[in-house]
Amino acid sequence: MQHERDANFFLIDGSVAHCNLAALNLLGTSDATRIIGLTPAAFLNSASDIDQPLPDLLKDNQTQSSLRGLCKTFDGRLTEVEIRISTINKIGR
């Protein structure tokens, strides 16, 4: 997973808990601590409406497996991205 070409962000309770090297490169940083703890809304928006945060977009498109979006890098550049969402539910502890 660490050397995947696609950027991967793993969320726990809505915040980034882990990301791979491609995710760091996408956001323009080499320091994962800048990303850990952020919500996706900090760097992803709808491609059709840059002002619509990703969580709102996901509520409207729960059945879609991929969405088009815009990623905002740490230096403010916008990049069009495909957002694919997978959910893993943990039962019990």
FENRA-V951116 format. One record per pair of residues at least 24 apart in sequence whose C-alpha atoms are under 10 Angstrom apart, sorted by the first residue. I is the first residue (numbers start at 1). J is the second residue. If there is no record, write none. Layout:
# FENRA-V951116
i:j
I:J
I:J
This chain:
# FENRA-V951116
i:j
6:82
7:81
7:83
8:83
8:84
9:35
9:36
9:40
9:85
10:36
10:86
10:87
11:36
11:37
11:38
11:39
11:40
11:87
12:37
12:39
13:37
13:39
14:38
14:39
14:40
14:41
14:55
15:39
15:40
15:41
16:40
24:73
25:73
26:71
26:72
26:73
26:74
26:79
26:81
27:71
27:72
27:73
27:74
27:75
27:76
27:77
27:78
27:79
28:72
28:73
28:74
28:75
28:76
28:77
29:73
29:74
29:75
34:74
35:74
40:71
41:71
41:72
42:71
42:72
42:73
42:74
43:70
43:71
43:72
43:73
43:74
43:76
43:78
44:69
44:70
44:71
44:72
44:73
44:78
44:79
44:80
44:81
44:83
45:69
45:70
45:71
45:72
45:78
45:80
45:81
45:83
46:70
46:71
46:80
46:81
46:83
47:71
47:79
47:80
47:81
47:82
50:78
54:83
58:85
